[in-house]
């Protein structure tokens, strides 16, 4: 960390009579295979994992007397090498925890995010899976992975769950937005009985989109104001019923509201245009709720019992990972390794 240190590194050539061994041996390579100290490698990998590589190099130049600074490619290579070693350690079959560390319940919230491709040289978006697992003792671990590791994702995540005390008797609550990818990953990684729950955060955001559209209802006449207040009240009632797990009652109310909106949408007026927009959003909410009805629970009762109902912390982790680590304002892309 404090500059370059030059030392004599002896190399041993094999005996001329050797037939099977022709490689030149260097004892220093066995100690430091990457020709650097562990402290130096740790610093580069840690900065490279937390920040875009260009920013990591700038901070290393500011705070550490490294002598000749490594190139951006070197920081990336060392970071990925450390990540590869962490992956290898993660897929090793873990030692079963002792009975004193067994977890009765584990909450696993899974979400995904996408980094859009740079149109000048990329053709596909970049997807990142992020999972946050916590046991009944409050211990939390964050896991992240990318699609190129699809053959190892479940095994890596299972190792994380074992570190939290997972056993075949542990009950797993898997919170997701209902997509098949995150749900199947959590199901494959769990070693005990699972219970899937639709994340309240994603459900509430869809309701909020409808509520925001209703706020734009015109108030030209008294009739317009009354209609706007009536539909805003209906959206809040839909929210209340879903919060209390009353799926069928919420779907019935959505159906009645959509029918009323369709009647207004046929008018050639500002209210008709707004009604068409609100109706489209409300139909999307109806499709989403009907498709995920089996995963919707009584969120009010679950919150009262201190049970997990939302992946909001995981969502914030995704945003941190994509915007701060990936440098969303910059046109750069990099791979995210297991952490």
C-alpha positions in Angstrom: 0.0 0.0 0.0 2.9 2.4 0.6 4.6 2.1 -2.8 6.4 -0.4 -4.9 9.0 -2.7 -3.2 11.6 -4.3 -5.3 13.1 -7.6 -4.2 15.1 -10.4 -5.7 12.8 -13.2 -6.7 14.8 -16.4 -7.3 13.6 -18.7 -10.1 14.6 -22.3 -10.3 14.9 -24.0 -13.6 14.2 -27.7 -13.8 17.0 -30.2 -14.3 17.9 -30.8 -18.0 17.3 -34.5 -17.6 13.7 -33.9 -16.5 11.2 -34.9 -19.0 7.9 -34.3 -17.2 8.6 -30.9 -15.7 9.7 -28.0 -17.8 8.1 -25.1 -15.8 10.4 -22.5 -14.1 9.6 -22.4 -10.4 9.4 -19.2 -8.3 8.7 -19.4 -4.5 7.5 -15.8 -4.5 4.7 -16.7 -6.9 3.4 -19.3 -4.5 3.1 -16.6 -1.8 1.9 -13.8 -4.0 0.5 -15.4 -7.2 -0.7 -12.0 -8.5 2.7 -10.3 -7.7 1.2 -8.0 -5.1 0.6 -8.1 -1.3 -2.8 -9.2 0.0 -3.4 -5.7 1.5 -2.8 -4.1 -1.9 -5.2 -6.6 -3.6 -7.8 -6.1 -0.9 -7.8 -2.3 -1.3 -8.2 -2.5 -5.0 -10.9 -5.1 -4.9 -12.8 -3.3 -2.1 -12.8 0.1 -3.9 -13.5 -1.6 -7.2 -16.6 -3.4 -5.8 -18.0 -0.2 -4.1 -17.4 2.3 -6.9 -17.0 2.6 -10.7 -13.4 1.7 -11.6 -12.5 5.2 -12.7 -13.7 6.7 -9.4 -11.9 4.0 -7.5 -8.7 4.9 -9.2 -9.2 8.6 -8.4 -9.8 7.9 -4.7 -6.7 5.6 -4.5 -4.6 8.4 -5.9 -6.0 10.9 -3.4 -5.7 8.8 -0.2 -3.0 6.2 -0.6 0.7 6.5 -1.5 0.6 3.7 -4.1 3.4 5.0 -6.2 2.5 4.2 -9.8 -1.2 3.9 -9.9 -2.8 0.8 -11.4 -4.7 1.2 -14.6 -8.5 0.9 -14.7 -8.2 -2.5 -16.4 -5.9 -3.7 -13.6 -8.4 -2.6 -10.9 -11.2 -4.4 -12.8 -9.1 -7.5 -13.2 -8.2 -7.7 -9.6 -11.7 -7.0 -8.4 -13.1 -9.8 -10.6 -10.4 -12.2 -9.4 -11.4 -11.6 -5.8 -15.0 -12.0 -6.8 -14.2 -15.3 -8.5 -12.5 -16.6 -5.4 -15.6 -15.6 -3.3 -17.8 -17.5 -5.7 -15.7 -20.6 -5.4 -15.9 -20.4 -1.6 -19.7 -19.8 -1.8 -20.5 -22.9 -3.7 -18.6 -25.2 -1.4 -20.9 -27.4 0.6 -21.2 -25.6 4.0 -20.8 -27.4 7.3 -24.2 -27.9 8.9 -24.8 -25.4 11.7 -24.9 -26.6 15.3 -28.3 -26.9 16.9 -27.8 -23.7 18.9 -27.6 -21.7 15.6 -30.6 -23.2 13.9 -33.0 -20.6 12.6 -36.7 -21.2 13.0 -37.7 -18.8 10.2 -35.8 -16.9 7.5 -37.3 -14.1 5.4 -35.9 -13.9 1.9 -36.8 -10.9 -0.2 -35.6 -11.0 -3.9 -35.7 -8.3 -6.5 -34.0 -7.6 -9.8 -32.9 -4.5 -11.7 -31.8 -3.8 -15.2 -29.0 -1.6 -16.5 -29.8 -0.3 -20.0 -27.4 -1.1 -22.7 -25.2 1.6 -24.3 -26.6 1.9 -27.8 -23.2 2.7 -29.3 -21.7 -0.8 -28.6 -24.2 -2.9 -26.6 -27.3 -4.7 -27.7 -28.7 -6.2 -24.5 -29.6 -4.9 -21.1 -27.7 -6.1 -18.0 -29.8 -7.7 -15.2 -28.8 -8.0 -11.6 -30.5 -10.2 -9.0 -30.4 -8.9 -5.4 -31.6 -10.9 -2.4 -31.7 -9.9 1.3 -32.0 -12.7 3.8 -32.6 -12.3 7.5 -33.2 -14.9 10.3 -35.3 -14.6 13.5 -32.2 -13.2 15.4 -32.1 -10.1 13.1 -28.9 -11.1 11.3 -29.0 -10.0 7.7 -27.0 -10.9 4.6 -27.2 -9.3 1.1 -26.6 -11.5 -1.9 -26.2 -10.3 -5.6 -25.7 -12.3 -8.8 -25.9 -11.9 -12.6 -27.4 -14.1 -15.3 -24.0 -15.5 -16.4 -24.0 -17.2 -13.0 -27.4 -18.9 -13.5 -25.9 -22.3 -13.1 -24.6 -21.4 -9.7 -27.1 -18.9 -8.3 -29.2 -21.3 -6.3 -26.1 -23.0 -4.8 -24.6 -19.7 -3.9 -27.8 -18.4 -2.3 -28.2 -21.7 -0.4 -24.7 -21.1 1.1 -25.9 -17.7 2.3 -29.0 -19.3 3.9 -26.8 -21.9 5.6 -24.8 -19.1 7.2 -28.0 -17.8 8.7 -28.8 -21.2 10.2 -31.1 -22.7 7.6 -32.1 -26.3 8.2 -34.8 -28.6 6.6 -37.1 -27.5 9.5 -36.6 -23.8 8.8 -39.7 -22.0 7.4 -38.8 -19.7 4.5 -40.9 -16.6 3.6 -40.0 -15.5 0.1 -41.1 -12.0 -0.8 -41.0 -11.0 -4.5 -42.9 -9.0 -7.1 -44.5 -12.2 -8.3 -42.2 -12.7 -11.3 -41.2 -16.3 -12.0 -37.4 -15.7 -12.0 -37.0 -14.4 -8.4 -39.6 -16.8 -7.0 -38.0 -19.9 -8.7 -34.5 -18.8 -7.4 -35.7 -18.5 -3.8 -37.6 -21.8 -4.1 -34.5 -23.6 -5.5 -32.2 -22.2 -2.8 -34.5 -23.0 0.2 -33.9 -26.2 2.1 -37.1 -26.2 4.1 -40.8 -25.4 3.5 -41.5 -22.2 1.7 -44.2 -19.6 1.7 -44.5 -17.1 -1.1 -45.8 -13.6 -0.4 -46.4 -10.8 -2.9 -44.4 -7.8 -1.9 -46.6 -5.0 -0.6 -44.2 -2.4 -2.0 -44.8 -3.4 -5.6 -48.5 -3.8 -5.1 -48.8 -0.4 -3.4 -46.8 1.3 -6.2 -49.3 0.0 -8.8 -52.2 1.4 -6.7 -50.3 4.7 -6.4 -50.1 5.0 -10.1 -53.9 4.9 -10.4 -54.2 7.3 -7.5 -51.9 9.8 -9.2 -53.9 9.6 -12.4 -57.1 10.3 -10.5 -55.5 13.4 -9.0 -55.4 14.8 -12.6 -59.2 14.7 -12.9 -60.5 18.0 -14.2 -62.3 20.3 -11.8 -64.0 22.6 -14.4 -67.5 22.0 -13.1 -69.0 20.9 -9.8 -69.9 17.5 -11.4 -66.3 17.0 -12.4 -65.1 17.6 -8.9 -67.7 15.2 -7.5 -66.7 12.5 -10.0 -63.0 13.0 -9.2 -63.6 12.7 -5.4 -65.7 9.6 -6.0 -63.1 7.8 -8.0 -60.3 8.9 -5.6 -62.3 7.4 -2.7 -62.8 4.2 -4.7 -59.0 3.8 -5.3 -58.4 4.3 -1.5 -61.0 1.6 -0.8 -59.2 -0.7 -3.2 -56.0 0.0 -1.4 -57.6 -0.7 2.0 -59.1 -4.0 0.9 -55.8 -5.3 -0.5 -54.0 -4.2 2.6 -56.3 -6.4 4.6 -56.0 -9.3 2.1 -59.6 -9.0 0.8 -58.7 -9.8 -2.8 -62.1 -10.7 -4.2 -63.8 -7.6 -2.7 -61.0 -5.5 -4.2 -61.5 -7.1 -7.6 -65.3 -6.5 -7.4 -64.7 -2.9 -6.6 -62.2 -2.5 -9.4 -64.7 -4.0 -11.8 -67.5 -1.6 -10.8 -65.1 1.4 -11.0 -63.9 0.4 -14.5 -67.5 0.1 -15.7 -68.2 3.6 -14.4 -65.0 5.0 -16.0 -65.9 3.4 -19.3 -69.3 5.3 -19.3 -67.5 8.6 -18.7 -64.7 7.8 -21.3 -67.3 7.8 -24.1 -67.9 11.5 -23.6 -66.0 14.1 -25.7 -64.7 16.1 -22.8 -61.6 16.5 -20.6 -63.1 14.2 -18.0 -63.6 11.5 -20.8 -59.9 11.6 -21.7 -58.8 11.3 -18.0 -61.3 8.5 -17.5 -59.8 6.6 -20.3 -56.3 6.9 -18.8 -57.5 5.9 -15.3 -59.4 3.0 -16.7 -56.3 1.7 -18.5 -54.3 1.8 -15.3 -57.0 0.2 -13.3 -57.4 -2.6 -15.8 -53.6 -3.3 -15.4 -54.0 -3.3 -11.7 -56.9 -5.8 -12.0 -54.9 -8.1 -14.1 -51.9 -8.0 -11.7 -54.1 -8.6 -8.6 -56.0 -11.5 -10.3 -52.7 -13.1 -11.4 -51.1 -12.8 -8.0 -54.2 -13.4 -5.9 -52.7 -16.6 -4.3 -49.7 -14.6 -3.0 -51.6 -11.7 -1.4 -51.9 -11.9 2.4 -53.5 -9.9 5.2 -50.6 -7.3 5.3 -52.2 -5.5 8.2 -52.2 -8.6 10.4 -48.7 -9.6 9.3 -47.3 -6.1 10.1 -49.0 -6.3 13.5 -47.2 -9.6 14.1 -43.9 -8.1 13.0 -43.8 -10.4 9.9 -42.0 -9.3 6.7 -44.4 -7.8 4.1 -42.2 -5.7 1.8 -39.0 -5.9 -0.2 -38.5 -2.1 0.1 -35.0 -2.6 1.7 -34.0 -4.9 -1.1 -35.4 -2.4 -3.6 -33.2 0.3 -2.1 -30.2 -2.0 -2.3 -30.9 -2.6 -6.0 -31.1 1.2 -6.6 -27.8 1.7 -4.7 -26.2 -1.1 -6.6 -27.3 0.2 -10.0 -26.9 3.9 -9.5 -24.0 4.3 -7.1 -21.9 1.3 -7.9 -22.7 1.1 -11.6 -22.4 4.9 -12.1 -25.8 5.3 -13.8 -25.0 8.8 -14.9 -21.9 7.5 -16.7 -21.9 5.3 -19.8 -20.0 2.5 -18.2 -21.0 -1.1 -17.6 -19.4 -3.7 -15.4 -20.1 -7.1 -13.9 -21.4 -7.5 -10.4 -19.9 -10.4 -8.5 -21.2 -12.3 -5.4 -20.9 -10.3 -2.2 
